[in-house]
Amino acid sequence: MKRKDLLKNPVYWTSILQMELYRQIEDFMKEHDMNKTQFAEYLGCSKGYVSQLLSGDYDHKISKFMELSLAIGKIPDIKFVNVDKYIESESQSYTVKASTNAFILPVKKGCLDLELIA
């Protein structure tokens, strides 16, 4: 699959959101010195549900995503961009250093400019 096609695939973007939520939950658990059982108690859910969350084996409604984000004290800040403009800007943002032929990759916040804000 070409990168252009991947960026137009909803499964790709769902995975990006899931991975970011996972990362945020992991950070929250470390910050509050919680294990899965303690986090489940904090959320008021089962340990199995927390395991499912942390394995990425879920596809929640946006309302559940928001609920989980707020439960860990984060607000999702999502920016929508035109897919064709995103693909074009992504392909233009990679440069080649002439002297060594080494690629210089830009540092980006994330594929969706998704940031969970404390």
N, C-alpha and C positions, 0 to 999 in steps of 0.2 A: 504494500500500500504506500502510495506517495504521501509525503508530508502534507501536501495541499489537501488530499482526501481525508487524511487523519484529522486535520483541523476542522473539517466539516462533519465529523462523526460525533453524534451526541454521546456515545459510550465513552469516548476519549475525555470529553469535558466532565462527564459524570464522575469518571475515575479521578480526575484532577481535584474535584471538589471533595470526594471521599478521602483522598490522600491528605488534603490539607486539614480536613476535620480530624482525621486520625492523628496527625502531627500535633494539632492543637490540644486534643484530648491527652495524648502522651505527655506533653509539656505540663498540662494542668495537673495530671496525676503525680508527676515528679515534683512539681512545685509545692504540692500539698501533701507529699509523701503518702500517696494512696496506692493500694493495690487494687486489683479488679473487683474484689469483694467490697472493699470500702467505697470504691467509685460507684458500684451498683447500688449500695445503700444510699449514697449521696443523691443519685438520680431517682431512687425509688423504683428500681427495676431489678431484674434477675441478673446474676453473674453471667448466665448464658447469653443474655442480650448484650452485655458489655463485651464478651468474647466475640460475638458476632460483629459488633461495631469495630473492634480493634483488628479483626481479620479482613475488614473491608467487604464482608459478605452481606451487604444490605443495599437497598435502593429506596431511600425514604422520600416521602413527599417533602416539598420545600418547607412546609410548616414544621415538620419534625426536625429538619436540618436547623431551622431557626431556634427551635426549642433547645436542642442540644448545644448549639453555639452559646445561647444565653445562659444555659446552665453552667457553663465553664467560664462565664464572665466575659464573653467575646461577642462582638457585633460584626457580622459579615459585611464587608464593604465591597460590593461587586460593581464593576464597570462593564457596560456592554459596548462592544466595538464591532464595526462592520467586518465580516469574515474575510472578504477579499482585500480590504485595506490592511487587516492584520497579517495575512499571508504575504502581501507585498512588503510591508514594513519589516517583517521577520526575515525575509530573504535578503533585504537590503542592509540589515543590521550586522551581517557577518562580513568581516574584511580579511584580506590576506596580507600578511606582512611580507613585503617584497624581499627583504634580505634573507629571511629564513624559510619562507613559504609556510610559516606557521599560522594557523587560524587564530584570530583573536575573537573570542566570543564575548558579547556584551553580558553584563549582569542585569537580569530582569527580575522584577518582583515575583512574577509568576505568569503562567500562561493566560490567566483570566484577569490579571491585575487584581486577584482576589487577596484580600488581606483581612484577617480576623483581628479586630482592633480591641485592645484591652480598655 
